[in-house]
Amino acid sequence: MAELIGNNRILGEIGSGGMATIYRAVQEPLGRMVAIKALKASIAIDSQFAERFQREARFMASLQHENIIHVHDFVVEGDSMYIVMEYVRGIDLYDLLEKTPQLVPEVAAIVALQVARALDYAHFRGIIHRDIKPANVMISHQGEVKLMDFGIARDDTLSDLTETGTGLGTPSYMSPEQILGDKLDFRSDIFSLGIVLYQMLTGQKPFVEDDARTVMQKIRLDRYMSPRRLRPGVPRPLERILARCMEKMPANRYPTTQALIDDLVEFIATRVTTNYNARLVMYLRDVGVITDNEAEDILHAGGPRTVRRTLTDRNLLRHTTMVQGTILLAAVLSGGAIQAMSGRFDGGRKGAEPETETFSPEEAARLKVVVDPWADVFVDGKKMGTTPMAQPLLLSPGVHYVRFINPYHKTVDRELRLRTGEIQTVSVELEPLRQRGEP
């Protein structure tokens, strides 16, 4: 293997498959860590496999989405081809399931949701993945979920390569129509994602070959065992979601990928009290994929999708009822003072510019926020954070207007009067936009 591919310096091999080998490399002179997928030397550059390799690069380069691995470059050198792509430090779902076969239900739902979002983005652009399986789902140490390997994806807007439909994909995760070699649409990917969700919840695949039937025959003809028989703790709403994904007839599945996303989001909203990436970081730590120190560093990095939390608060994330969140809403100025903004939620109107006042920490009032299930919190029109967080809120004495927003619950506004040095708690229980049992 050459030490350089284009301007990328090879550091080592990550893994190898039937068609390609993956390397870790540094892109020079940027110093950016990348992954390089190299077509194996045994595959002719003018073969159908090489054409499929190029197609994968084109598809992935055209899909700029946070839940899809990004492609940076495509390199052809002599008889070799390389895809230079985003390097993700993490674990793929296949290896995670080897380590812990049954995921916590809300964690499984979060992973399925992020994959569904990637698929929805691809489906909107006419691209069907056709190989959804745990090995093609990456979970980064930062709690990001990335869909990989569009090697057998198909663009509905273009003529496909000549290929046998039943020769592509992974049998255990194929839809019935994919097994039959029928023309596929987005609903085939939804079926495959349902199988992955089933496996995350139960630790088993829904269809397994035996002496009587192959796995392909079982997918086409047999009913799978109810996930609640294998794991009674599987929530019924999640069971209904995967059941609709895995309907034998495509017409009986979700009518759009977005409809699946909506159901997953609704399920998660009642159970997860922090943002999704932070919840996955906590889970990776709990099962030993990352250490306590690594998790603490990631959560305390203050990224856009993380929350600040001490390690002693880890059990808080497992509650599905009321969770007490405390929010730090302070900005320390150069003189050691703290600024707070005052004014109602009308900052966009002329004359509504909030005044800025300065006060010392000794003068500050402290506000603890308790929200069930969770909310984005706005103080005097400015978004300050998402519950739950680890520190008390510091505000200037006086009147403040606090708004609690959760997209699946009714917004709540509170007017609070705080006194110097006071510690006050505001407790809010959000009302769902749609009550249980309503259509």
N, C-alpha and C positions, 0 to 999 in steps of 0.2 A: 504494500500500500504506500502511495506517495505521501511524503510528509506534508506537502502542500496540495490543496485542491483550490484552484483559483487563488484567491488571497486568504484562504483559510488554512490555518496550521492545525494539523491533526494532533489530538491529545491522547486518544485511545478509543477502543471499540466499546459501544454500549450494548449491542445485540446483533443477531443475524437471523434472517429468515430464508425462505426458499428463493426469493427473487432479489433481495437487497440486504446490505449490511449497514448498520447505523453507527456513526462515529460522533464523538464529541470533539469539537474544534473551537478555535478562537479566530474570529474574523478580524483580520488586520487591515488597516491600522486602527480600527475602531476599538479593538480590545473586547468586542462583544462575544459572549459565549453562544455558540450555535450547535445545532445537530445537523449532520450531513447523512442523507440517505443515498447510498451508492449502489447502483445497479451492478449485480455480480458479473465478473468477467466471463463467466460461462454462458451468459445470455447475449446473443448477437444484437448489435445495436439497431439492426433493421428488422428485428422480430416483432411479433405482436406484443410480447411482454414489454419490449422497449417502448413501443408506441403507447401502451397502457401506462408506463412509467411517466412518459411525457404528459399524458393526459392528466394524471394525478397532480403533477406540478402545476399545470394550467388551472385546474379546478381549485386547488388550494390557494393559489395566488389570487384568484378572483374572489375568494371568500374572506373578507376582512371582518372577523367577528371575534369577540373576546373568548368565546367557547370553542374556537377552532384554531388548531396550530397554524401559525403564520409562516408563509414561505417568503424567504428573503431573496433567493436567487436560484437559477437553474444553470448548471455548468455542463458543457460538453467538451471533453478533452480526448481527442483520438477516438478510441472505441469505447470510451467510458462516459457515463451520465451520472450527474449528482444533483440532488435537491438539497439546497441549503435552507434550513428552516429554524424556527424558534426552538431554543433549548429549554426544556421544562424540567426542573429539579423536583422529582416527586416519585409517585408510584402509580403504575397502571392498575385499573380495577381488577384485572385478572389476578395480579399478585396480592392485592389487598384482600380479595376473597379467599385466596390460599391461606393468608395469615389469619383472617377472621371471617369465616364463611357466611355468617349472618350479620348484616349491618343493622344498626339502630334504625327503626322505621323512618324517622324524619331525616336521617342522613341518607338513606336510600332514596327518599323522595327528592332531596336536594340534588343528588347526583343525577337522577332521572330528569329533573327539571332542567338542569344546565345542558344536558345532552339534547333534550327536546328543543331548547332555545337555539342550539347550534343547527339542529335539523330544520327547524322552522325557517331560519335564515337561508339555508341551502335550498329547501323546498320552494321557497318564494322565488328563487332564481332558477328553478327547473332542474335542480341537481338532486338525484336520489343516491344515497350513500351505498346501500345494498350490502353492507358488511358490518352492521352494528353488533358489537360483542364486547365483553369486558376488556379484552386485550387492546381494543382501539379507543379506550377511554382513559385519559390520564388525569390524575389528581395531583396538583402541585402542592408543595409544602406550605404555600400561602393560601391553600384552600380553593384554588381555581380548578375548574373542570374543563378539560380540553378534549375535543373529538379529533381523532387522528385517522390517517390511512384512507384516503379517497381513491385508492388504487383501482377499485372496480366500480367506482361511482359512474353514473350515467347522466348525461345532460339531455333532458326531454326535448330541448329545442334543436338538438343536432342529431344527425344520423349516428348510430352507435357503431362501434367496431363489430366486425363479424365474430360472434362468439356464441357458444352454447350456454343457454341460460342456466341450466342445472349444474354447469361446471364452475360457477362462480359463487362466492360466498362461503359461509361456514355452516354446515348442515344443521347443527344444533340450534342455530339462531335464525334460520331461514323462515320466511313466511310461506304459507301453502302455495300461493301463486308463484313465488320464486322457485319453489321446488318443481312445479309443473312447467317452468319455462315460459310462463305467461308474461305479457307486457306489464311492467311494474309502475306504480306511482308511489306517492309519499306514504300511503297507508302500509306499504310493505315495511318501511323503516319503523313505523309505529308498532307493528307486530313484533319486530325484532327487539325494540326497546322494551316492550312488555315482557319478553322473555328475560331480558337482563334485569328488569325490576323484580320479577319473580325470584330470580336467583339471588339477588341482593337480600331479599327478605327471608328466604327459606334456607339458603345455603345449598339448594339443589336446582338443577335444570328441570323445567316442567316436562320435557320429553326426553327419555333416555332409551336407547336401543336395548332390546332383550331378544330372547330366542325366537319370539313369535313375530316381531316386527322391527324394521329399521327405524331410526330416529325420524327419517323423512316420512315414512308411512304414518308414524304416530302423530307428527305435526299435522298431517293432512286429515287424519281420520279419528284420532282419539281425543278425549277430554283430558285435561291435566288435573292432577289432584289439587283440591282447594288448598291454597297456601295456609289457611287457618288450621287445617288438619296437621300440617307439618310444624306450624308455629302458631299456637293459639293467640299469641299477642299481636299478630298482624292486625292493624286497624282496619275496620270494615271499609271505610272510604278508600283506603289504598288498595284493598282487595277489589273493589268495584272499578277502580281506575285501570288496574292491570287486566282485569277481565274484559273491559271494553277494548283495550289495546290488542288483546289476543283472540278476538273473534275470528272464526275461520273465514267468514265472508268479509271482504274488504268493506262492503257497504254498511256493515254493522259496527265498524270501528269508528274512531273519532273522525268527524267530517273534515277537520283541519288539524294541523299540528298545534295551532294556537289554542284550540279547544282543549287539547290535552294539557297544554301549559296552564291554562286557566284553572283546571281541576287540581293540578299539582300545587299551584300557588295557594289556592283556597285551603287545601289540606295543611300545607306547611305553616300558613299564617296563624293557625290556632295552636301550634306546637312549638315553634321556634321563636325564641324571644330576643334573638340578636340576628345580625346579618349572616347570610349563608356561608360566606367564606370563613368567618370566624368560627362558626359551628363546625365546619369541616376540619379546621386547624385543631380545635379541641379534640375532635374524634381521632385524628391522626396521632395526636399525642397520647390519648387514652389507650390506643391499641399498640403503641410502641413504634410507630413509623418515624416519629420525630421525638426528640427529648423534651423534657420540661423546659430546659433553658432555651431550646430552639423555638418552642411555642411561645414562650414569654417574649423573646426577641421579636418574633413575627407580629404578635398582637400589640406590642408596645411600639412598633415601628410607625403606627399611626397612618397606615395606608388607607386609601379611599374605601376599601372594603373590609377593614378590620376594626375591631373595637379594643379599647384599652381595658385589660382585666388582669387582676392578680391571680396567681395559680391557686390560691386558696378559694377562689370563687368558682372553681371548675364545676362543682355540683350544681351551681345555679343554672347552668345551661341545660340540665336534664329535666327541669321542672316544666310541666305543660300547663300549670295553672298560674297564679299570680307570681310574678317575679319582681322583686324590688330592684329597681335600677337607680343608680345615682350618677349624676351627670356633672362633669366639670365644664362650666361655661365661663371660663375666665381667660383673659389675655394679659400677661404680665408686661408692663411697660418698662422702658429703660430706667425710670426712676423708682421702680419697685411698686408702682401703683397699679391699679386694675381699672380698666375701662368697662363701662356697661352702657348699653344703648337704651334709651327710653323713648316711648312713642307707641301708638296703636298699629294695627296691621294695615296701615294705609300709606306706607312709605313711598308708594309710587305717585301720589298726588302732590301737586305743587304745594309747598309750605309744610309738608309732612316730614321733612328731613329731621330725624331724631337728633336730639342734642347729646353731646358726649360729656360725661362727667367723670372726674377722677376721684378715687377714694383709696384709702389705705386698707390693707388686709384686716387690720384691727377693726375697721368700721364696717366691714362687709357683713351682710346677712348670708346665712347658709341655707340652701334649699335642697332637700332630698326629694327625688321624684320616684313615685311608685306607679308603674303602668302595667296593666294586664290587657293584652298580651305583650305588646311593645309599641313604640311610637317614635317617629322623628319629632324632636322637640324644637319649637321656635320660641325665642324670647324677644319680645318687642319687635317682631317681624324678621328676626335674623335666625336662620337655622344654626343650632348650636351642637347638635349631636343626636345619636340614636340610643335609646335605652336597650339594655342596661349598661352602665359604665361604672367605673370604680371610685370616683371621687365626689365629694359634695359639690354642689353648685354654689359659686360665690357671686353675689349680686349686690349692687348698691342699695342702701336703704331707700324706701319709697315704694311707689306703685309700679308693678310690672305686669305685662300681658303675655300669658303663656298659651301656646297652641300645641295640641298633640295630634299628629297626623299619622294614620295607618291606612293605606289605600283600600283595605278590606273592612274598615270599621268607620263609624261616624266620627268626624272631627270634633274635638272638645276644646273649648276656649275657657281659660280661667284668668280672672283678675286677682292679683295677689298684692297685699300690702306688707312689706317687710320692714322690720325695725333694726337698728344698729345692733350687731352682735347676735341677733336672733337666729335660732335654728328651727326651720319650719319644714314640715313634710306635706307634700301634696300627693294625694292618692287618686288615681284615675282608673276606672274600669271601662274600657271602650266597648261600645255596642256594635255588633256586627252589622254590616249593611244589609245582609240577608240572614234571617233567622233560620235555625235548623228546621228542616221539613218544608220550607217555603220553596216554590218552584223557581 
